[in-house]
Amino acid sequence: MRIVLPDQSIRVVEHGPCPVEEVLVSLGINPLEVIVSRDGILVPEGTPVSTDDEIRIIRIAHGG
């Protein structure tokens, strides 16, 4: 799976079918601080992803 991180760097990992949340945790990313798109479509953290997917992780800005 191809993963585009918030800093625009790209990682390619071999991850079997698993939820987005599991991928985030394995990368050391808190699922509550990001949103994720799979192949250009926003997905919830329970969505299954596989090795053929492209995942983009977008950091959420907090504040007021």
Buried (B, 14 or more C-beta within 10 A) or exposed (E): BEBBBEEEEEEEEEBEEEBBBBBBEEEEBEBEEBBBBBEEEEBEBEBEBEEEBBBBBEEEEEEE
